């Protein structure tokens, strides 16, 4: 439970960092960032697998590059659901959303790697 809470707080911090890196991504505060990180986790758990299955042919055709678009959709859906977490207008900021979602995914991977359980040597 403590590891999960640490990951949630670190992902909130990562979302704040993403908002500093990309001008069109705006987060009103750390509490909103933590809530957005939680909702992003839920969206990635429930919606993303459905999107991946529906877009599998496009993913094969683009050799996996469509994965970035799916991440951007989940990122934008989270911004739509949370007041205080905003992304610029959708069609105009598509590339920024793709890059911000990829950056958030990279930060999430690093956070997961850093906070994972270490294997005990027996």
C-alpha positions in Angstrom: 0.0 0.0 0.0 2.8 2.4 0.9 4.6 1.6 -2.4 1.3 2.3 -4.3 0.9 5.7 -2.6 4.6 6.6 -3.3 4.1 5.8 -7.0 0.9 7.8 -7.1 2.6 10.8 -5.5 5.7 10.5 -7.8 3.4 10.2 -10.8 1.7 13.4 -9.7 5.1 15.1 -9.5 5.9 13.7 -12.9 2.7 15.2 -14.3 3.7 18.6 -12.8 7.1 18.2 -14.5 5.4 17.4 -17.8 3.3 20.6 -17.5 6.6 22.5 -17.1 8.1 20.9 -20.1 5.1 21.4 -22.4 3.4 24.9 -22.5 0.0 23.5 -23.7 -0.3 21.1 -20.7 -1.5 22.9 -17.6 -2.0 21.5 -14.1 -3.4 23.9 -11.5 -1.7 22.3 -8.5 -0.1 19.2 -6.9 -3.5 17.9 -5.6 -4.9 18.0 -9.1 -1.8 16.3 -10.4 -2.1 13.4 -8.0 -5.8 13.1 -8.8 -5.0 13.2 -12.5 -2.3 10.5 -12.0 -4.9 8.3 -10.3 -7.5 8.8 -13.0 -4.8 8.3 -15.7 -4.0 5.0 -14.0 -7.7 4.0 -14.1 -8.0 5.0 -17.7 -4.9 3.1 -18.6 -6.3 0.0 -16.8 -9.8 0.1 -18.1 -9.9 2.0 -21.4 -6.5 1.5 -22.9 -6.7 -2.3 -23.4 -9.9 -1.8 -25.3 -8.3 0.9 -27.5 -5.3 -1.3 -28.1 -7.5 -4.2 -29.2 -9.6 -2.0 -31.5 -6.6 -0.4 -33.1 -4.4 -3.5 -33.4 -4.5 -3.5 -37.3 -3.3 0.1 -37.3 -0.7 -0.7 -34.8 0.6 -3.6 -37.1 0.5 -1.3 -40.2 2.5 1.4 -38.5 4.9 -1.0 -36.9 3.8 0.0 -33.4 3.9 3.8 -33.9 0.1 4.0 -33.4 0.8 3.2 -29.7 1.8 6.8 -29.3 -1.6 8.0 -30.5 -3.4 5.6 -28.1 -1.4 7.0 -25.2 -2.3 10.5 -26.4 -6.0 9.6 -26.4 -5.9 8.2 -22.8 -3.9 11.3 -21.7 -6.4 13.6 -23.4 -9.4 11.7 -21.9 -7.9 12.1 -18.4 -7.5 15.9 -19.1 -11.1 16.0 -20.2 -12.3 14.3 -17.0 -10.3 16.4 -14.5 -10.9 20.1 -13.8 -7.6 21.9 -13.4 -5.7 19.5 -15.8 -5.9 20.9 -19.3 -4.4 20.3 -22.7 -4.6 22.8 -25.5 -7.3 22.4 -28.1 -7.3 18.8 -29.3 -6.7 18.9 -33.1 -4.2 21.8 -32.7 -2.2 20.3 -29.9 -2.1 16.7 -31.2 1.7 16.5 -31.5 2.2 18.2 -28.1 -0.3 15.7 -26.6 1.5 12.8 -28.2 4.9 14.0 -26.9 3.5 14.8 -23.4 1.8 11.4 -23.1 5.0 9.7 -24.2 7.0 11.7 -21.7 4.6 10.8 -19.0 4.8 7.2 -20.0 8.6 7.3 -19.8 8.4 8.9 -16.3 5.9 6.3 -15.2 8.2 3.5 -16.4 11.2 5.0 -14.5 9.0 5.5 -11.4 7.8 1.9 -11.6 11.4 0.7 -12.0 12.7 2.7 -9.1 9.9 1.7 -6.7 9.7 -2.0 -7.6 10.3 -4.7 -5.0 13.9 -5.9 -5.0 14.2 -9.7 -5.4 15.6 -11.3 -2.3 18.8 -13.3 -2.8 18.5 -16.7 -1.2 
